[in-house]
Amino acid sequence: MAYPTIHYSLDSTTARPNILVIVDSYYHVLHDMGIPQQLFTPDAAYWHYFEREVSLKHPEGIPINKQR
């Protein structure tokens, strides 16, 4: 399978939104490629199958029902 090489140009005018994405396993491929980490704020997270939260703070994921 071919994987693209992606380059980001970030400067002081780059807007990076803080988002929460509810996803299935396909999004994990994008996450492993570093795409969300470059496009969104460090506080952005995704909920994998609505069961665990994965973010830069919790790269292995934590159960959603036990957080906060």
Backbone bond lengths (Angstrom), bond angles and torsions (degrees), N, CA, C in turn:
res aa  C-N    CA-C-N  psi(-1)  N-CA   C-N-CA  omega(-1)  CA-C   N-CA-C  phi
1 M - - - 1.441 - - 1.520 108.74 -
2 A 1.299 117.27 136.34 1.465 122.19 179.39 1.522 110.33 -83.80
3 Y 1.321 116.75 137.89 1.453 122.59 175.59 1.523 108.10 -121.44
4 P 1.321 117.64 131.25 1.467 119.70 -178.32 1.521 111.68 -74.04
5 T 1.320 115.67 157.51 1.450 122.13 170.01 1.519 106.22 -101.08
6 I 1.317 116.14 120.10 1.454 121.32 -174.02 1.524 108.78 -115.11
7 H 1.328 116.12 135.28 1.456 122.06 178.18 1.521 108.68 -120.43
8 Y 1.317 116.70 140.59 1.454 122.37 -179.05 1.520 109.39 -115.32
9 S 1.310 115.69 140.32 1.463 121.82 174.14 1.515 107.27 -112.48
10 L 1.318 116.46 102.62 1.460 121.70 -179.43 1.522 109.15 -109.04
11 D 1.339 116.28 136.14 1.455 120.97 173.50 1.526 108.39 -143.00
12 S 1.311 117.50 -169.48 1.465 120.51 -175.27 1.529 113.08 -67.79
13 T 1.316 118.40 -15.97 1.467 120.71 -179.77 1.533 112.58 -97.03
14 T 1.311 117.43 -0.74 1.459 120.95 -178.92 1.525 110.29 -73.71
15 A 1.320 116.64 124.08 1.466 121.90 176.81 1.521 108.40 -91.24
16 R 1.328 116.03 123.77 1.469 121.22 178.19 1.525 107.90 -120.93
17 P 1.331 118.40 104.58 1.466 120.77 -176.42 1.528 112.63 -70.45
18 N 1.329 114.09 154.61 1.461 121.64 173.56 1.523 106.64 -96.17
19 I 1.323 118.04 116.77 1.461 121.37 -173.72 1.518 111.49 -129.43
20 L 1.312 115.00 162.77 1.457 123.31 168.70 1.519 105.39 -125.58
21 V 1.343 117.14 124.68 1.458 122.69 -178.57 1.520 108.06 -114.97
22 I 1.316 117.60 131.68 1.466 122.03 174.92 1.524 106.05 -103.80
23 V 1.347 116.68 118.39 1.462 121.12 -165.87 1.520 112.94 -136.66
24 D 1.340 113.99 173.84 1.457 121.26 169.89 1.529 107.98 -108.32
25 S 1.299 117.08 -165.16 1.466 120.79 -173.14 1.522 113.90 -68.33
26 Y 1.316 119.43 -19.71 1.465 120.78 -179.05 1.531 112.07 -65.55
27 Y 1.317 117.29 -32.83 1.460 120.66 -179.52 1.527 111.38 -66.32
28 H 1.322 116.77 -27.76 1.465 120.15 -179.73 1.530 111.09 -60.42
29 V 1.320 117.98 -32.36 1.474 121.43 176.56 1.526 109.26 -62.84
30 L 1.329 117.40 -45.83 1.468 120.54 177.36 1.524 110.97 -61.61
31 H 1.333 115.87 -40.31 1.463 120.74 179.03 1.527 110.69 -63.41
32 D 1.308 117.39 -43.67 1.468 121.25 179.07 1.528 112.08 -65.21
33 M 1.328 117.19 -27.83 1.462 121.06 177.55 1.534 111.81 -78.80
34 G 1.342 117.85 -9.38 1.457 121.84 178.32 1.511 115.03 85.33
35 I 1.312 117.21 9.80 1.463 120.32 -176.95 1.528 111.67 -65.45
36 P 1.329 120.43 -53.16 1.466 119.12 -179.52 1.531 112.94 -62.89
37 Q 1.326 117.98 -33.54 1.452 121.00 -179.17 1.525 111.35 -64.33
38 Q 1.320 117.16 -28.68 1.463 121.22 178.85 1.529 112.31 -87.72
39 L 1.324 117.50 -30.20 1.461 120.72 -175.22 1.523 113.96 -88.44
40 F 1.342 117.43 -29.45 1.454 121.41 -173.16 1.530 110.85 -117.34
41 T 1.331 116.26 167.04 1.469 121.03 -179.83 1.529 110.25 -65.46
42 P 1.336 117.11 161.10 1.472 119.48 177.41 1.529 113.42 -62.45
43 D 1.329 118.09 -20.63 1.467 121.32 178.49 1.520 113.07 -82.83
44 A 1.332 117.85 -8.73 1.464 121.08 179.78 1.529 109.79 -63.82
45 A 1.326 116.20 146.19 1.467 120.74 -177.55 1.516 109.04 -142.56
46 Y 1.327 114.59 166.89 1.461 118.02 170.39 1.512 109.54 -132.59
47 W 1.319 114.51 147.26 1.458 121.73 176.99 1.510 107.30 -100.38
48 H 1.304 115.74 117.57 1.457 122.03 -179.19 1.519 108.55 -88.00
49 Y 1.319 115.61 113.65 1.474 122.97 -178.74 1.523 112.39 52.89
50 F 1.342 117.20 28.32 1.454 122.38 178.21 1.531 111.36 58.85
51 E 1.347 117.32 23.88 1.454 121.80 -178.27 1.523 114.00 -115.73
52 R 1.354 117.03 -32.69 1.459 119.05 -179.60 1.517 110.20 -145.02
53 E 1.336 114.40 149.06 1.458 120.70 178.68 1.516 109.59 -97.86
54 V 1.321 116.35 130.04 1.460 122.39 177.28 1.527 106.86 -117.63
55 S 1.337 116.30 129.64 1.464 121.67 179.68 1.519 108.22 -153.71
56 L 1.322 116.57 -179.88 1.462 119.18 175.65 1.527 110.92 -64.63
57 K 1.344 116.91 -31.71 1.467 121.05 177.16 1.523 111.73 -70.55
58 H 1.322 116.70 -32.41 1.467 123.02 -176.57 1.530 109.43 -132.23
59 P 1.343 118.71 71.39 1.471 120.43 -174.87 1.521 114.38 -63.59
60 E 1.322 118.18 -25.76 1.464 120.78 177.93 1.520 111.81 -88.19
61 G 1.322 116.05 -11.18 1.456 120.94 178.89 1.512 112.63 92.53
62 I 1.333 115.32 148.10 1.458 122.36 173.76 1.527 107.47 -129.70
63 P 1.330 117.24 148.78 1.466 119.42 179.20 1.515 110.58 -61.57
64 I 1.313 118.08 135.07 1.461 121.83 -178.15 1.514 111.12 -64.85
65 N 1.309 118.95 -40.48 1.454 121.09 -176.27 1.522 113.26 -71.28
66 K 1.338 119.60 -8.93 1.462 122.27 -179.10 1.522 112.89 -111.64
67 Q 1.310 117.76 1.95 1.463 119.08 -176.61 1.523 110.80 -86.74
68 R 1.323 115.12 159.13 1.452 125.20 175.97 1.482 110.51 56.66
